[in-house]
Amino acid sequence: MTASTWNMSASASCNAKLCKTGSVAWSIISGTPSGESDGVSLSAVTQLDQNVVAERLLSLCDQYQIVGTWFFSQPSIETSVQQITAHDTRHAIGLSIDESPRGGRSELARQLRREQTLLQRQGISLNSLQISSSSASEHYDLLMKHGISIIGNPPATNAARPSDTAGRALRQLRHGLWTLPTAASVTARSVTGSLCAWWRATSLVLAAAESRGNCHLSIDLGQLSPRSMQWTLISKVMRVQASLRREGRLQIATAATLASQMSTARQPVAAARSILRAA
């Protein structure tokens, strides 16, 4: 398993007719297409450490009954899926990919078909995509044609305040295609940074529960070690979510599940003009 990211954002408000509780979606993103995670070379983290870290994170998810979307780059996706589904089949699997490969649009289509085939052999649908560059809008039709319903984005910095949530709510890009933008990484390499990330994560989760908004959490496995103090802080964030869920104030689901709920809850709209075109 290669280095990963796990992102978070909270919407400031949510239509009460659509959202009865706040919502949290977890995205664990492994194998960033750029070969770096927050400027840190993936080679700095050994394969053994990555497997240990991933297994420990899965155990935490089991403990607090948390499911998320695990994003992988194509070289690692088949073996990584086996590790995830061995813990909980409710975890979703996504693909981390550069939507503008050298081969252009046809190469993107080929990569999507290849990874879909690998996952379908294991009884898993591919409907989530992590995109690293800014030209995704050029390929919305192609992504929808291949069954993609949710697009995740790389994490932003931790500079913004938890109340500064404009533009980070779950939103519809096209009919049937959604995005849940990321706002911050929960992890950091320094002690001070880790404490700030923990405070921010907790504040965003509480804000989502209070406003019935959505909160997208992200963790960078490449910044975790088996003995990192950050495990204690991550566990605290999960514990807060589990408590809010028991109180009926929060649901924890994959981003694709939240998008499906929003689609179902919305009032019917006139059929949109087809945007599909040849790959």
Beta strands, then each sheet from edge to edge (+ up, - down):
strand 1: 4-5
strand 2: 7-8
strand 3: 22-30
strand 4: 36-37
strand 5: 40-41
strand 6: 69-72
strand 7: 92-97
strand 8: 128-131
strand 9: 150-152
strand 10: 171-174
strand 11: 177-179
strand 12: 184-185
strand 13: 214-218
strand 14: 250-252
sheet 1: 1+ 3- 6- 7- 8- 9- 11- 10+
sheet 2: 1+ 3- 13-
sheet 3: 1+ 3- 14-
sheet 4: 2+ 12-
sheet 5: 4+ 5-
end
